[in-house]
Amino acid sequence: MRLKTIIELTSAARRKAGLAGLEAQLDRLSLGEWARKGDFVELAGRGETIVFMIRARRIRVDANDVQTLVFELDHPPRPAVR
């Protein structure tokens, strides 16, 4: 079974993404299940590459038992959390 994946951003990552004009690109971003906490995600911004880090990942199960793999991106990259 392949899980649907979504991206969430920390507040610092959201600010940086907005400044770099990356909102649409992040909305389309789909990371594979192979991506792990601590991995870097590089996106081309306005004239520069912005590096995010997968800060956390979790499985969300809704009321209909639909499972979604959630990746939380942070910027600047910092040590991963549990």
N, CA, C and O atoms as a CHARMM CRD file, in Angstrom:
* protein
*
  328
    1    1 MET  N      0.84400  -1.19000   0.00000 PROA 1      0.00000
    2    1 MET  CA     0.00000   0.00000   0.00000 PROA 1      0.00000
    3    1 MET  C      0.88200   1.24400   0.00000 PROA 1      0.00000
    4    1 MET  O      1.74700   1.39300   0.86400 PROA 1      0.00000
    5    2 ARG  N      0.67300   2.11400  -0.93800 PROA 2      0.00000
    6    2 ARG  CA     1.42900   3.36000  -1.00300 PROA 2      0.00000
    7    2 ARG  C      0.65500   4.43800  -0.26800 PROA 2      0.00000
    8    2 ARG  O     -0.52200   4.66700  -0.54500 PROA 2      0.00000
    9    3 LEU  N      1.32500   5.10400   0.67800 PROA 3      0.00000
   10    3 LEU  CA     0.68500   6.15600   1.45500 PROA 3      0.00000
   11    3 LEU  C      0.66500   7.47000   0.68400 PROA 3      0.00000
   12    3 LEU  O      1.60500   7.79700  -0.04000 PROA 3      0.00000
   13    4 LYS  N     -0.40200   8.20200   0.84900 PROA 4      0.00000
   14    4 LYS  CA    -0.43700   9.58000   0.36100 PROA 4      0.00000
   15    4 LYS  C      0.52800  10.36800   1.25200 PROA 4      0.00000
   16    4 LYS  O      0.60600  10.11700   2.45500 PROA 4      0.00000
   17    5 THR  N      1.25600  11.31000   0.67200 PROA 5      0.00000
   18    5 THR  CA     2.16500  12.13800   1.47300 PROA 5      0.00000
   19    5 THR  C      1.77500  13.60400   1.35700 PROA 5      0.00000
   20    5 THR  O      1.29900  14.05300   0.31400 PROA 5      0.00000
   21    6 ILE  N      1.98200  14.34300   2.44300 PROA 6      0.00000
   22    6 ILE  CA     1.78000  15.78900   2.43200 PROA 6      0.00000
   23    6 ILE  C      2.95100  16.45300   3.13300 PROA 6      0.00000
   24    6 ILE  O      3.67900  15.82300   3.90000 PROA 6      0.00000
   25    7 ILE  N      3.11600  17.73600   2.85300 PROA 7      0.00000
   26    7 ILE  CA     4.19100  18.53400   3.42300 PROA 7      0.00000
   27    7 ILE  C      3.59000  19.56600   4.36600 PROA 7      0.00000
   28    7 ILE  O      2.62400  20.24700   4.02200 PROA 7      0.00000
   29    8 GLU  N      4.16800  19.67500   5.55300 PROA 8      0.00000
   30    8 GLU  CA     3.85200  20.76900   6.46800 PROA 8      0.00000
   31    8 GLU  C      5.14800  21.51900   6.73000 PROA 8      0.00000
   32    8 GLU  O      6.23200  20.94300   6.64400 PROA 8      0.00000
   33    9 LEU  N      5.03700  22.80000   7.04600 PROA 9      0.00000
   34    9 LEU  CA     6.21200  23.63600   7.28800 PROA 9      0.00000
   35    9 LEU  C      6.18200  24.20000   8.69500 PROA 9      0.00000
   36    9 LEU  O      5.11800  24.52900   9.21900 PROA 9      0.00000
   37   10 THR  N      7.36400  24.31100   9.31100 PROA 10     0.00000
   38   10 THR  CA     7.45600  25.05500  10.55700 PROA 10     0.00000
   39   10 THR  C      7.23600  26.52900  10.22000 PROA 10     0.00000
   40   10 THR  O      7.27000  26.90500   9.04800 PROA 10     0.00000
   41   11 SER  N      7.01500  27.35500  11.22200 PROA 11     0.00000
   42   11 SER  CA     6.78300  28.78200  10.94000 PROA 11     0.00000
   43   11 SER  C      8.00000  29.42300  10.28200 PROA 11     0.00000
   44   11 SER  O      7.84700  30.26600   9.39800 PROA 11     0.00000
   45   12 ALA  N      9.20400  29.03800  10.69800 PROA 12     0.00000
   46   12 ALA  CA    10.42300  29.59500  10.08300 PROA 12     0.00000
   47   12 ALA  C     10.53300  29.15900   8.61700 PROA 12     0.00000
   48   12 ALA  O     10.90100  29.95600   7.75400 PROA 12     0.00000
   49   13 ALA  N     10.21400  27.90100   8.34400 PROA 13     0.00000
   50   13 ALA  CA    10.26100  27.40100   6.96600 PROA 13     0.00000
   51   13 ALA  C      9.20400  28.08900   6.10500 PROA 13     0.00000
   52   13 ALA  O      9.45500  28.39400   4.93900 PROA 13     0.00000
   53   14 ARG  N      8.02500  28.33400   6.67300 PROA 14     0.00000
   54   14 ARG  CA     6.95200  29.01200   5.93700 PROA 14     0.00000
   55   14 ARG  C      7.37900  30.42800   5.56100 PROA 14     0.00000
   56   14 ARG  O      7.13000  30.87500   4.44100 PROA 14     0.00000
   57   15 ARG  N      8.02200  31.13600   6.49200 PROA 15     0.00000
   58   15 ARG  CA     8.51100  32.49600   6.20000 PROA 15     0.00000
   59   15 ARG  C      9.53000  32.47400   5.06500 PROA 15     0.00000
   60   15 ARG  O      9.43200  33.25800   4.12200 PROA 15     0.00000
   61   16 LYS  N     10.50700  31.57300   5.15700 PROA 16     0.00000
   62   16 LYS  CA    11.55100  31.49600   4.13300 PROA 16     0.00000
   63   16 LYS  C     10.95900  31.11000   2.77700 PROA 16     0.00000
   64   16 LYS  O     11.34900  31.66100   1.74800 PROA 16     0.00000
   65   17 ALA  N     10.02600  30.17200   2.77900 PROA 17     0.00000
   66   17 ALA  CA     9.38400  29.76300   1.52400 PROA 17     0.00000
   67   17 ALA  C      8.65100  30.93900   0.89100 PROA 17     0.00000
   68   17 ALA  O      8.69300  31.11300  -0.32700 PROA 17     0.00000
   69   18 GLY  N      7.97700  31.74700   1.70900 PROA 18     0.00000
   70   18 GLY  CA     7.26800  32.91900   1.19300 PROA 18     0.00000
   71   18 GLY  C      8.21800  33.93300   0.59400 PROA 18     0.00000
   72   18 GLY  O      7.95000  34.48300  -0.47500 PROA 18     0.00000
   73   19 LEU  N      9.33100  34.18800   1.27600 PROA 19     0.00000
   74   19 LEU  CA    10.32200  35.14900   0.77100 PROA 19     0.00000
   75   19 LEU  C     10.95600  34.67700  -0.53500 PROA 19     0.00000
   76   19 LEU  O     11.30200  35.48800  -1.39500 PROA 19     0.00000
   77   20 ALA  N     11.10400  33.36100  -0.67800 PROA 20     0.00000
   78   20 ALA  CA    11.74300  32.80300  -1.87200 PROA 20     0.00000
   79   20 ALA  C     10.73700  32.48700  -2.97400 PROA 20     0.00000
   80   20 ALA  O     11.12700  32.03700  -4.05100 PROA 20     0.00000
   81   21 GLY  N      9.43800  32.71700  -2.72100 PROA 21     0.00000
   82   21 GLY  CA     8.41700  32.44300  -3.73000 PROA 21     0.00000
   83   21 GLY  C      8.20700  30.96000  -4.00500 PROA 21     0.00000
   84   21 GLY  O      7.94400  30.57100  -5.14300 PROA 21     0.00000
   85   22 LEU  N      8.32200  30.13600  -2.98000 PROA 22     0.00000
   86   22 LEU  CA     8.24900  28.68400  -3.16400 PROA 22     0.00000
   87   22 LEU  C      6.90900  28.05700  -2.79800 PROA 22     0.00000
   88   22 LEU  O      6.79400  26.83200  -2.79400 PROA 22     0.00000
   89   23 GLU  N      5.90100  28.85400  -2.49300 PROA 23     0.00000
   90   23 GLU  CA     4.62500  28.29700  -2.02800 PROA 23     0.00000
   91   23 GLU  C      4.03600  27.30000  -3.01800 PROA 23     0.00000
   92   23 GLU  O      3.65900  26.19500  -2.62500 PROA 23     0.00000
   93   24 ALA  N      3.95000  27.66400  -4.28100 PROA 24     0.00000
   94   24 ALA  CA     3.35000  26.78300  -5.29400 PROA 24     0.00000
   95   24 ALA  C      4.18200  25.51300  -5.46600 PROA 24     0.00000
   96   24 ALA  O      3.63300  24.41900  -5.59800 PROA 24     0.00000
   97   25 GLN  N      5.49200  25.65900  -5.46400 PROA 25     0.00000
   98   25 GLN  CA     6.36200  24.49600  -5.61900 PROA 25     0.00000
   99   25 GLN  C      6.19600  23.53900  -4.43600 PROA 25     0.00000
  100   25 GLN  O      6.16500  22.32200  -4.62000 PROA 25     0.00000
  101   26 LEU  N      6.09100  24.08300  -3.23400 PROA 26     0.00000
  102   26 LEU  CA     5.88900  23.23700  -2.05700 PROA 26     0.00000
  103   26 LEU  C      4.51000  22.57900  -2.06800 PROA 26     0.00000
  104   26 LEU  O      4.36200  21.44900  -1.60300 PROA 26     0.00000
  105   27 ASP  N      3.50900  23.26700  -2.59100 PROA 27     0.00000
  106   27 ASP  CA     2.17200  22.67200  -2.69700 PROA 27     0.00000
  107   27 ASP  C      2.17700  21.44700  -3.61100 PROA 27     0.00000
  108   27 ASP  O      1.42500  20.49700  -3.39100 PROA 27     0.00000
  109   28 ARG  N      3.02800  21.47600  -4.63800 PROA 28     0.00000
  110   28 ARG  CA     3.11300  20.35800  -5.58900 PROA 28     0.00000
  111   28 ARG  C      4.08800  19.26800  -5.15300 PROA 28     0.00000
  112   28 ARG  O      4.07600  18.16900  -5.70600 PROA 28     0.00000
  113   29 LEU  N      4.93100  19.56400  -4.16800 PROA 29     0.00000
  114   29 LEU  CA     5.97700  18.63300  -3.75800 PROA 29     0.00000
  115   29 LEU  C      5.38400  17.35900  -3.16400 PROA 29     0.00000
  116   29 LEU  O      4.50800  17.40900  -2.30100 PROA 29     0.00000
  117   30 SER  N      5.86800  16.24100  -3.63100 PROA 30     0.00000
  118   30 SER  CA     5.44400  14.93900  -3.11000 PROA 30     0.00000
  119   30 SER  C      6.69300  14.11400  -2.84500 PROA 30     0.00000
  120   30 SER  O      7.34600  13.64000  -3.77500 PROA 30     0.00000
  121   31 LEU  N      7.01500  13.94800  -1.58800 PROA 31     0.00000
  122   31 LEU  CA     8.17600  13.14600  -1.21200 PROA 31     0.00000
  123   31 LEU  C      7.76000  11.68600  -1.10800 PROA 31     0.00000
  124   31 LEU  O      6.62900  11.37900  -0.73400 PROA 31     0.00000
  125   32 GLY  N      8.67500  10.79500  -1.44000 PROA 32     0.00000
  126   32 GLY  CA     8.38800   9.36800  -1.35700 PROA 32     0.00000
  127   32 GLY  C      8.50700   8.85800   0.07600 PROA 32     0.00000
  128   32 GLY  O      9.07800   9.52000   0.94200 PROA 32     0.00000
  129   33 GLU  N      7.96200   7.68300   0.30300 PROA 33     0.00000
  130   33 GLU  CA     8.01200   7.06800   1.63200 PROA 33     0.00000
  131   33 GLU  C      9.43800   6.80100   2.08100 PROA 33     0.00000
  132   33 GLU  O      9.69400   6.65200   3.27600 PROA 33     0.00000
  133   34 TRP  N     10.35800   6.74100   1.14800 PROA 34     0.00000
  134   34 TRP  CA    11.76300   6.48800   1.45100 PROA 34     0.00000
  135   34 TRP  C     12.42800   7.66700   2.14900 PROA 34     0.00000
  136   34 TRP  O     13.46300   7.48900   2.79200 PROA 34     0.00000
  137   35 ALA  N     11.85700   8.87700   2.03900 PROA 35     0.00000
  138   35 ALA  CA    12.45800  10.06600   2.66200 PROA 35     0.00000
  139   35 ALA  C     12.42000   9.91900   4.18000 PROA 35     0.00000
  140   35 ALA  O     11.42700   9.45300   4.74100 PROA 35     0.00000
  141   36 ARG  N     13.49000  10.31300   4.83300 PROA 36     0.00000
  142   36 ARG  CA    13.63600  10.11400   6.28100 PROA 36     0.00000
  143   36 ARG  C     13.90500  11.42300   7.00300 PROA 36     0.00000
  144   36 ARG  O     14.35900  12.40300   6.41300 PROA 36     0.00000
  145   37 LYS  N     13.61400  11.40900   8.28300 PROA 37     0.00000
  146   37 LYS  CA    13.92700  12.53000   9.16600 PROA 37     0.00000
  147   37 LYS  C     15.42300  12.81500   9.06200 PROA 37     0.00000
  148   37 LYS  O     16.24500  11.90100   9.12800 PROA 37     0.00000
  149   38 GLY  N     15.76600  14.08800   8.90000 PROA 38     0.00000
  150   38 GLY  CA    17.15800  14.48500   8.75000 PROA 38     0.00000
  151   38 GLY  C     17.59200  14.67000   7.31300 PROA 38     0.00000
  152   38 GLY  O     18.63700  15.27200   7.06500 PROA 38     0.00000
  153   39 ASP  N     16.81000  14.16600   6.34200 PROA 39     0.00000
  154   39 ASP  CA    17.13700  14.36900   4.92400 PROA 39     0.00000
  155   39 ASP  C     16.96200  15.84100   4.56100 PROA 39     0.00000
  156   39 ASP  O     16.10000  16.53200   5.10300 PROA 39     0.00000
  157   40 PHE  N     17.79700  16.30300   3.63500 PROA 40     0.00000
  158   40 PHE  CA    17.68700  17.66400   3.12500 PROA 40     0.00000
  159   40 PHE  C     16.84800  17.67300   1.85200 PROA 40     0.00000
  160   40 PHE  O     16.91800  16.74700   1.04400 PROA 40     0.00000
  161   41 VAL  N     16.06000  18.72400   1.68500 PROA 41     0.00000
  162   41 VAL  CA    15.25300  18.93500   0.48800 PROA 41     0.00000
  163   41 VAL  C     15.67300  20.29200  -0.07400 PROA 41     0.00000
  164   41 VAL  O     15.48100  21.32100   0.57400 PROA 41     0.00000
  165   42 GLU  N     16.24200  20.29400  -1.27200 PROA 42     0.00000
  166   42 GLU  CA    16.71800  21.52800  -1.90200 PROA 42     0.00000
  167   42 GLU  C     15.73200  21.96000  -2.97600 PROA 42     0.00000
  168   42 GLU  O     15.38500  21.18500  -3.86700 PROA 42     0.00000
  169   43 LEU  N     15.28700  23.20800  -2.88000 PROA 43     0.00000
  170   43 LEU  CA    14.35900  23.75400  -3.86300 PROA 43     0.00000
  171   43 LEU  C     14.94200  25.03500  -4.44700 PROA 43     0.00000
  172   43 LEU  O     15.50300  25.85900  -3.72500 PROA 43     0.00000
  173   44 ALA  N     14.80500  25.19300  -5.75800 PROA 44     0.00000
  174   44 ALA  CA    15.29000  26.40000  -6.41800 PROA 44     0.00000
  175   44 ALA  C     14.32500  27.53900  -6.12500 PROA 44     0.00000
  176   44 ALA  O     13.14600  27.47900  -6.47100 PROA 44     0.00000
  177   45 GLY  N     14.84800  28.57900  -5.48100 PROA 45     0.00000
  178   45 GLY  CA    14.04600  29.75800  -5.18400 PROA 45     0.00000
  179   45 GLY  C     14.38300  30.88300  -6.14200 PROA 45     0.00000
  180   45 GLY  O     14.93000  30.65400  -7.22000 PROA 45     0.00000
  181   46 ARG  N     14.05400  32.08900  -5.74300 PROA 46     0.00000
  182   46 ARG  CA    14.35600  33.26300  -6.57900 PROA 46     0.00000
  183   46 ARG  C     15.85500  33.53900  -6.53600 PROA 46     0.00000
  184   46 ARG  O     16.33700  34.22200  -5.63300 PROA 46     0.00000
  185   47 GLY  N     16.58800  33.01200  -7.50500 PROA 47     0.00000
  186   47 GLY  CA    18.01200  33.27100  -7.61200 PROA 47     0.00000
  187   47 GLY  C     18.88000  32.49900  -6.64100 PROA 47     0.00000
  188   47 GLY  O     20.09000  32.72100  -6.60500 PROA 47     0.00000
  189   48 GLU  N     18.31000  31.59800  -5.84800 PROA 48     0.00000
  190   48 GLU  CA    19.11200  30.81600  -4.91000 PROA 48     0.00000
  191   48 GLU  C     18.42100  29.48000  -4.62600 PROA 48     0.00000
  192   48 GLU  O     17.21900  29.32400  -4.84300 PROA 48     0.00000
  193   49 THR  N     19.19400  28.54600  -4.14900 PROA 49     0.00000
  194   49 THR  CA    18.63900  27.26700  -3.73400 PROA 49     0.00000
  195   49 THR  C     18.37700  27.33400  -2.23900 PROA 49     0.00000
  196   49 THR  O     19.26300  27.69600  -1.46500 PROA 49     0.00000
  197   50 ILE  N     17.17400  26.98800  -1.83400 PROA 50     0.00000
  198   50 ILE  CA    16.79000  27.00200  -0.42600 PROA 50     0.00000
  199   50 ILE  C     16.80100  25.56400   0.07300 PROA 50     0.00000
  200   50 ILE  O     16.19700  24.68100  -0.53600 PROA 50     0.00000
  201   51 VAL  N     17.49200  25.33500   1.18300 PROA 51     0.00000
  202   51 VAL  CA    17.61300  23.99400   1.74300 PROA 51     0.00000
  203   51 VAL  C     16.71600  23.87700   2.97300 PROA 51     0.00000
  204   51 VAL  O     16.85200  24.62300   3.94300 PROA 51     0.00000
  205   52 PHE  N     15.80900  22.93200   2.90000 PROA 52     0.00000
  206   52 PHE  CA    14.95300  22.58800   4.02500 PROA 52     0.00000
  207   52 PHE  C     15.42000  21.24100   4.55900 PROA 52     0.00000
  208   52 PHE  O     16.15400  20.52200   3.88100 PROA 52     0.00000
  209   53 MET  N     15.00000  20.90000   5.76400 PROA 53     0.00000
  210   53 MET  CA    15.31800  19.60700   6.32500 PROA 53     0.00000
  211   53 MET  C     14.03000  18.94600   6.79300 PROA 53     0.00000
  212   53 MET  O     13.14300  19.61100   7.32700 PROA 53     0.00000
  213   54 ILE  N     13.92800  17.64400   6.59200 PROA 54     0.00000
  214   54 ILE  CA    12.78300  16.90800   7.13500 PROA 54     0.00000
  215   54 ILE  C     13.00500  16.81800   8.64500 PROA 54     0.00000
  216   54 ILE  O     13.83300  16.04400   9.12600 PROA 54     0.00000
  217   55 ARG  N     12.25000  17.62300   9.37100 PROA 55     0.00000
  218   55 ARG  CA    12.38600  17.71600  10.82300 PROA 55     0.00000
  219   55 ARG  C     11.68200  16.55500  11.50800 PROA 55     0.00000
  220   55 ARG  O     12.15300  16.04800  12.52600 PROA 55     0.00000
  221   56 ALA  N     10.56700  16.14100  10.95400 PROA 56     0.00000
  222   56 ALA  CA     9.78900  15.05000  11.54100 PROA 56     0.00000
  223   56 ALA  C      8.93700  14.40900  10.46700 PROA 56     0.00000
  224   56 ALA  O      8.67300  15.01200   9.42600 PROA 56     0.00000
  225   57 ARG  N      8.51000  13.19100  10.72100 PROA 57     0.00000
  226   57 ARG  CA     7.55500  12.51000   9.86100 PROA 57     0.00000
  227   57 ARG  C      6.62200  11.72000  10.76000 PROA 57     0.00000
  228   57 ARG  O      7.02800  11.18300  11.79000 PROA 57     0.00000
  229   58 ARG  N      5.36300  11.66200  10.34800 PROA 58     0.00000
  230   58 ARG  CA     4.37300  10.94700  11.15300 PROA 58     0.00000
  231   58 ARG  C      3.27500  10.42600  10.23900 PROA 58     0.00000
  232   58 ARG  O      3.11900  10.88500   9.10700 PROA 58     0.00000
  233   59 ILE  N      2.52700   9.47300  10.74000 PROA 59     0.00000
  234   59 ILE  CA     1.39000   8.91600  10.00700 PROA 59     0.00000
  235   59 ILE  C      0.12400   9.49100  10.62000 PROA 59     0.00000
  236   59 ILE  O     -0.08700   9.40700  11.83000 PROA 59     0.00000
  237   60 ARG  N     -0.70500  10.06700   9.78600 PROA 60     0.00000
  238   60 ARG  CA    -1.99500  10.61400  10.22300 PROA 60     0.00000
  239   60 ARG  C     -3.08700   9.65800   9.73000 PROA 60     0.00000
  240   60 ARG  O     -3.12700   9.29700   8.55400 PROA 60     0.00000
  241   61 VAL  N     -3.96200   9.26100  10.64200 PROA 61     0.00000
  242   61 VAL  CA    -5.08100   8.38600  10.29800 PROA 61     0.00000
  243   61 VAL  C     -6.35700   9.16600  10.58900 PROA 61     0.00000
  244   61 VAL  O     -6.59500   9.57900  11.72400 PROA 61     0.00000
  245   62 ASP  N     -7.18000   9.36600   9.55300 PROA 62     0.00000
  246   62 ASP  CA    -8.41000  10.13700   9.76000 PROA 62     0.00000
  247   62 ASP  C     -9.55900   9.23200  10.22800 PROA 62     0.00000
  248   62 ASP  O     -9.37700   8.03000  10.41800 PROA 62     0.00000
  249   63 ALA  N    -10.71400   9.81600  10.40600 PROA 63     0.00000
  250   63 ALA  CA   -11.87100   9.07900  10.92900 PROA 63     0.00000
  251   63 ALA  C    -12.31800   7.94100  10.01400 PROA 63     0.00000
  252   63 ALA  O    -12.99500   7.01800  10.46700 PROA 63     0.00000
  253   64 ASN  N    -11.94900   7.99300   8.73400 PROA 64     0.00000
  254   64 ASN  CA   -12.29800   6.93700   7.77300 PROA 64     0.00000
  255   64 ASN  C    -11.15800   5.94200   7.56600 PROA 64     0.00000
  256   64 ASN  O    -11.16700   5.15900   6.61600 PROA 64     0.00000
  257   65 ASP  N    -10.17100   5.98300   8.47500 PROA 65     0.00000
  258   65 ASP  CA    -8.99400   5.10200   8.42800 PROA 65     0.00000
  259   65 ASP  C     -8.09200   5.35700   7.22500 PROA 65     0.00000
  260   65 ASP  O     -7.29500   4.49100   6.86200 PROA 65     0.00000
  261   66 VAL  N     -8.20000   6.52800   6.60000 PROA 66     0.00000
  262   66 VAL  CA    -7.29300   6.89400   5.51300 PROA 66     0.00000
  263   66 VAL  C     -5.97400   7.33700   6.14500 PROA 66     0.00000
  264   66 VAL  O     -5.95300   8.20200   7.02100 PROA 66     0.00000
  265   67 GLN  N     -4.88400   6.73700   5.69100 PROA 67     0.00000
  266   67 GLN  CA    -3.56800   7.02600   6.24700 PROA 67     0.00000
  267   67 GLN  C     -2.80100   7.97300   5.34000 PROA 67     0.00000
  268   67 GLN  O     -2.79500   7.82300   4.11900 PROA 67     0.00000
  269   68 THR  N     -2.15700   8.94600   5.96100 PROA 68     0.00000
  270   68 THR  CA    -1.35000   9.92700   5.23700 PROA 68     0.00000
  271   68 THR  C     -0.00700  10.05900   5.93600 PROA 68     0.00000
  272   68 THR  O      0.05300  10.17400   7.16100 PROA 68     0.00000
  273   69 LEU  N      1.06600  10.04400   5.16100 PROA 69     0.00000
  274   69 LEU  CA     2.40600  10.25400   5.69900 PROA 69     0.00000
  275   69 LEU  C      2.69800  11.75000   5.62300 PROA 69     0.00000
  276   69 LEU  O      2.69800  12.33600   4.54000 PROA 69     0.00000
  277   70 VAL  N      2.94400  12.36100   6.77400 PROA 70     0.00000
  278   70 VAL  CA     3.15800  13.80400   6.86900 PROA 70     0.00000
  279   70 VAL  C      4.64400  14.06600   7.10000 PROA 70     0.00000
  280   70 VAL  O      5.24200  13.52500   8.02900 PROA 70     0.00000
  281   71 PHE  N      5.23100  14.90200   6.24300 PROA 71     0.00000
  282   71 PHE  CA     6.61400  15.33800   6.41200 PROA 71     0.00000
  283   71 PHE  C      6.60100  16.78900   6.87600 PROA 71     0.00000
  284   71 PHE  O      5.95900  17.63500   6.25400 PROA 71     0.00000
  285   72 GLU  N      7.29900  17.07600   7.95700 PROA 72     0.00000
  286   72 GLU  CA     7.42700  18.45700   8.43100 PROA 72     0.00000
  287   72 GLU  C      8.79900  18.97300   8.03200 PROA 72     0.00000
  288   72 GLU  O      9.82300  18.42100   8.43300 PROA 72     0.00000
  289   73 LEU  N      8.81100  20.05000   7.22900 PROA 73     0.00000
  290   73 LEU  CA    10.07000  20.64900   6.78300 PROA 73     0.00000
  291   73 LEU  C     10.40000  21.86000   7.64200 PROA 73     0.00000
  292   73 LEU  O      9.51600  22.60000   8.07300 PROA 73     0.00000
  293   74 ASP  N     11.69500  22.04300   7.87900 PROA 74     0.00000
  294   74 ASP  CA    12.18000  23.15900   8.67600 PROA 74     0.00000
  295   74 ASP  C     13.27400  23.89500   7.90900 PROA 74     0.00000
  296   74 ASP  O     13.94000  23.31900   7.04800 PROA 74     0.00000
  297   75 HSD  N     13.44800  25.15200   8.22600 PROA 75     0.00000
  298   75 HSD  CA    14.52500  25.96500   7.66700 PROA 75     0.00000
  299   75 HSD  C     14.91100  27.00500   8.70200 PROA 75     0.00000
  300   75 HSD  O     14.01300  27.60100   9.29800 PROA 75     0.00000
  301   76 PRO  N     16.16900  27.26000   8.95100 PROA 76     0.00000
  302   76 PRO  CA    17.31000  26.55100   8.37100 PROA 76     0.00000
  303   76 PRO  C     17.40600  25.12900   8.94100 PROA 76     0.00000
  304   76 PRO  O     16.84200  24.83400   9.99500 PROA 76     0.00000
  305   77 PRO  N     18.13100  24.24900   8.22500 PROA 77     0.00000
  306   77 PRO  CA    18.25100  22.87600   8.71400 PROA 77     0.00000
  307   77 PRO  C     18.82800  22.85900  10.12900 PROA 77     0.00000
  308   77 PRO  O     19.83100  23.51500  10.40900 PROA 77     0.00000
  309   78 ARG  N     18.19400  22.11800  10.99800 PROA 78     0.00000
  310   78 ARG  CA    18.63800  21.93800  12.38500 PROA 78     0.00000
  311   78 ARG  C     18.59000  20.45100  12.69200 PROA 78     0.00000
  312   78 ARG  O     18.04100  19.67800  11.90700 PROA 78     0.00000
  313   79 PRO  N     19.14600  20.04200  13.80600 PROA 79     0.00000
  314   79 PRO  CA    19.07000  18.61300  14.15300 PROA 79     0.00000
  315   79 PRO  C     17.62200  18.12900  14.20900 PROA 79     0.00000
  316   79 PRO  O     16.73200  18.84500  14.66600 PROA 79     0.00000
  317   80 ALA  N     17.40400  16.90100  13.73500 PROA 80     0.00000
  318   80 ALA  CA    16.05900  16.30800  13.70200 PROA 80     0.00000
  319   80 ALA  C     15.55500  16.03600  15.11600 PROA 80     0.00000
  320   80 ALA  O     16.34100  15.82600  16.04000 PROA 80     0.00000
  321   81 VAL  N     14.24300  16.04200  15.26600 PROA 81     0.00000
  322   81 VAL  CA    13.61300  15.72700  16.54800 PROA 81     0.00000
  323   81 VAL  C     12.90700  14.39300  16.44800 PROA 81     0.00000
  324   81 VAL  O     12.69700  13.87000  15.35400 PROA 81     0.00000
  325   82 ARG  N     12.55400  13.86200  17.55500 PROA 82     0.00000
  326   82 ARG  CA    11.90200  12.56700  17.60800 PROA 82     0.00000
  327   82 ARG  C     10.54900  12.56900  16.98200 PROA 82     0.00000
  328   82 ARG  O      9.88000  11.53600  16.95500 PROA 82     0.00000
